[in-house]
């Protein structure tokens, strides 16, 4: 019996790519490099600083230049984390319907807590989440199962009674590890090179409100 719904944040509840992309393009401008178009930024926005810096500069966390670029990227993002960010269409109605059905809900994101806390007050959610777990809340991010278990415990609901909705492979992997029903948000940040059919999600949805057909009540 499903008693709670947990969501990823970036690319599942909120379209944060415009602000993440703006931070990247500010950094690129500082380095005299051409801006990246939104069409290139959106598919990898869920991968955060690592993915976006890789897109803009062709470097990985193993490269010497990465750490300094990451600090500057995050500074730009911290200065404007909610100017262009919006909830995906249907998310507010979905959250209200979840609450109306007597189900709990929460967030499990890999976004560092500092930036989650900056963003959350600006999202027009009709009902506050019962738990918010960020990428550094328990010391390890998804796909490690610890954030998922922490969220379920925070709601007082066993993992097997939770649904987890996300748009990345690590979301589905983390949910599966703890026995949650996993739902792939196909409307999220999925690249053409991704292989979502291989991720093993229990369900796939093309729009947030499609989730309601799979929830009790």
C-alpha positions in Angstrom: 0.0 0.0 0.0 1.5 3.3 -1.1 1.6 5.9 1.7 4.1 8.5 0.5 5.5 10.0 -2.7 9.1 11.2 -2.8 10.5 13.3 -5.6 13.8 14.3 -7.1 14.0 18.1 -7.3 15.9 19.3 -10.4 14.2 18.0 -13.6 11.3 16.4 -11.7 9.6 18.9 -9.5 11.2 22.1 -10.8 12.7 23.2 -14.1 16.0 24.6 -12.7 17.9 24.4 -16.0 17.5 28.1 -16.8 19.3 29.3 -13.7 21.9 26.5 -13.8 22.5 27.4 -17.4 22.8 31.1 -16.7 25.4 30.4 -14.1 27.4 28.3 -16.6 27.1 31.0 -19.3 28.4 33.7 -16.9 31.4 31.5 -16.2 32.0 30.9 -19.8 31.8 34.6 -20.6 34.4 35.3 -17.9 36.7 32.8 -19.7 36.0 34.3 -23.1 34.2 31.2 -24.3 31.0 31.1 -26.2 27.7 30.6 -24.3 26.0 27.2 -24.4 22.4 27.1 -25.8 19.6 26.0 -23.6 19.0 23.0 -25.9 22.5 21.7 -24.8 22.1 22.7 -21.2 18.7 21.2 -20.4 19.5 17.4 -21.0 22.4 17.5 -18.5 21.1 19.9 -15.9 20.4 17.1 -13.5 24.1 16.4 -13.4 24.8 19.7 -11.7 28.2 21.3 -11.7 30.0 18.2 -12.9 27.8 17.9 -16.0 27.6 21.6 -16.8 31.3 22.3 -16.4 32.0 19.3 -18.5 29.7 20.7 -21.2 31.2 24.2 -21.1 34.9 23.4 -20.6 35.4 19.7 -21.5 36.8 18.9 -18.1 36.0 16.3 -15.5 36.4 16.3 -11.7 39.7 14.6 -12.2 41.2 17.6 -14.1 43.2 20.2 -12.2 41.0 23.1 -13.5 37.7 21.5 -12.3 37.7 22.5 -8.6 38.3 26.2 -9.3 35.7 26.3 -12.0 33.2 24.6 -9.8 33.7 27.1 -7.0 33.0 30.0 -9.4 30.1 28.2 -11.1 28.4 27.7 -7.7 29.0 31.3 -6.7 27.1 32.4 -9.8 24.3 30.0 -9.1 24.1 31.0 -5.5 23.7 34.6 -6.5 20.6 33.8 -8.7 19.1 30.4 -8.0 15.5 31.2 -8.6 15.2 33.9 -11.3 14.1 31.5 -14.1 13.2 28.4 -12.1 9.6 27.3 -12.1 7.6 24.2 -11.2 6.9 21.9 -14.1 3.4 22.2 -15.4 1.0 20.1 -13.3 3.4 19.8 -10.3 1.4 22.1 -8.0 -1.8 20.3 -8.8 -0.1 16.9 -8.3 1.2 17.9 -4.8 -2.3 19.2 -3.8 -3.9 16.0 -5.0 -1.4 13.8 -3.1 -2.2 15.7 0.1 -5.9 15.5 -0.5 -5.6 11.7 -0.8 -4.0 11.6 2.7 -0.5 10.7 1.4 2.7 12.1 2.7 5.3 13.6 0.3 8.9 14.7 0.3 12.0 15.5 -1.7 15.3 13.6 -2.1 17.7 15.5 -4.2 21.5 15.5 -4.9 21.5 19.3 -4.8 23.7 20.5 -1.9 21.6 21.6 1.0 22.8 25.2 0.8 21.2 25.6 -2.6 18.1 23.5 -1.8 17.4 25.9 1.1 17.9 28.9 -1.1 15.5 27.6 -3.7 12.7 26.0 -1.7 11.0 29.2 -0.4 10.6 30.4 -3.9 8.7 27.4 -5.2 4.9 27.8 -5.1 4.2 24.5 -3.6 0.6 24.3 -2.2 1.6 21.9 0.6 5.0 21.8 2.3 7.0 18.6 2.0 7.2 16.4 5.1 10.9 15.8 4.5 13.7 17.3 2.4 16.9 15.3 2.0 19.7 17.0 0.0 22.8 15.6 -1.5 24.9 16.2 1.6 22.3 15.6 4.3 23.6 12.1 5.1 27.1 12.5 3.7 26.5 10.6 0.5 24.2 11.3 -2.5 22.1 9.1 -4.7 22.5 6.4 -6.0 23.6 5.4 -2.5 20.5 4.2 -0.7 21.1 6.2 2.5 19.3 9.4 1.4 16.2 7.3 0.5 16.2 5.5 3.8 16.6 8.8 5.6 13.7 10.3 3.8 11.4 7.3 4.5 12.4 7.4 8.2 11.7 11.1 8.4 8.2 10.4 7.2 7.8 7.4 9.5 6.9 5.3 6.5 8.6 2.1 5.4 10.5 2.4 2.0 8.3 -0.3 0.4 5.3 1.9 1.0 6.9 4.8 -0.9 7.0 5.9 -4.5 10.1 7.7 -5.8 9.9 9.9 -8.9 13.0 11.0 -10.7 14.4 11.8 -14.1 17.9 10.2 -13.8 19.4 6.7 -13.7 20.7 7.3 -10.2 17.2 8.1 -9.0 15.8 4.8 -10.3 18.8 2.9 -9.0 18.5 4.4 -5.5 14.8 3.8 -5.3 15.1 0.2 -6.4 17.9 -0.5 -3.9 15.5 0.2 -1.0 12.3 -1.4 -2.5 10.5 1.8 -3.4 8.2 1.8 -6.4 10.2 3.8 -9.0 8.7 6.2 -11.5 10.7 7.8 -14.3 9.8 11.4 -15.2 10.2 11.3 -18.9 9.5 15.0 -19.1 12.7 15.8 -17.2 16.3 16.2 -18.1 17.0 13.1 -20.2 19.6 13.3 -22.9 19.4 11.6 -26.3 22.4 9.5 -25.3 20.6 8.2 -22.2 19.1 4.7 -22.2 16.1 5.2 -19.8 14.4 1.9 -20.9 17.4 0.1 -19.4 17.1 1.8 -16.0 14.4 -0.6 -14.8 11.8 1.9 -13.5 8.5 0.4 -12.5 6.6 3.1 -14.3 7.2 6.0 -16.7 5.2 9.2 -17.0 5.2 11.9 -19.6 3.5 14.5 -17.4 3.4 14.9 -13.6 -0.4 14.5 -13.3 -0.1 11.0 -14.9 1.2 9.8 -11.6 -2.2 10.1 -10.0 -3.5 7.1 -11.8 -1.0 5.0 -10.0 -1.7 6.3 -6.5 -4.3 5.2 -4.0 -7.4 7.3 -3.5 
